[in-house]
Amino acid sequence: MKMRRKYAGWNQYCKDRARGITPSLARQKLATQIETAVITLVILLALVSVVGMWRSGIGSRVFSKNKVTMIKIDHERDVYMAWKSGGVKGRTVIHFGKHMPVKKISQGDLKMLLKEDGNLKNDNYLYAALRSNHIRRIFGVVPDSEWPKVKKLLSARRRFTVDEKGASTWMDGLPLHSGSLAKLPQVNEPVVLNFSADYFVEKDTSARAVVEQLKKSGIEFDLVTITAPSTKKPGYRRASAEIKKLRSLLAKDK
């Protein structure tokens, strides 16, 4: 057996020499082949990753079958369940509120919360929706009177990029933007509108201004979730009146 291997190697050596391939050239050729194989593998892995991201994000979007659906929510945290039961998937959300409910949840707690369906809180339900791929992008709209304070706060945080358009960052690889009503973004797809009751507590906000700015920005939407204001909080009467106007204006608009 050893002799056969020896002669087989000698025969290959003679063939290589006849074709002008020296041992050093053979090694160089082998190295080139290995390098090509590695590059090909990297490209294939990159393509698989891109396809996976597409399928879990833009490629998995689910839009409302009806023209426009409006849902009134009693407790803000229940917005998550409304989206889940409605089949919302991979969507862009424009959230109107004084605060952005994206408080992080650990992986273990997230699994437990989502399994129990009901233990989410008013400060983390949007984060849960992001991690569950119900939504893939958030644009937060802050009342004009609150924006200077929010802008100053976010400017002090390194992970935020703040300019005249607003403040932007990435959360677990997904985009998050915050700004005033006048800086609504250009979005090339129907969005989900989510209204927190505390947005209309501020006196410089109005349902009419929101609807007019949506039209001006050319924003299309097919789902609206609106949280009813708590009777125990200041500004309840004003917020209730504006939400009633908002529902009427949005219904007329569509």
Sequence and secondary structure as in RCSB ss.txt:
>XXXX:A:sequence
MKMRRKYAGWNQYCKDRARGITPSLARQKLATQIETAVITLVILLALVSVVGMWRSGIGSRVFSKNKVTMIKIDH
ERDVYMAWKSGGVKGRTVIHFGKHMPVKKISQGDLKMLLKEDGNLKNDNYLYAALRSNHIRRIFGVVPDSEWPKV
KKLLSARRRFTVDEKGASTWMDGLPLHSGSLAKLPQVNEPVVLNFSADYFVEKDTSARAVVEQLKKSGIEFDLVT
ITAPSTKKPGYRRASAEIKKLRSLLAKDK
>XXXX:A:secstr
 HHHHHHHHHHHHHHHHHTT  HHHHHHHHHHHHHHHHHHHHHHHHHHHHHHHHHHTGGG B  SSS EEEEESS
GGGHHHHHHHTT BSEEEEEESSS       HHHHHHHHHHTS   TTTHHHHHHHTTSEEEEEEEE TTTHHHH
HHHHHTSTT EEETTEEEEEETTEEEEEEEGGG    SS EEEEE GGGGGSTT  HHHHHHHHHHTT  EEEEE
EE   TTSTTHHHHHHHHHHHHHHHHHH 
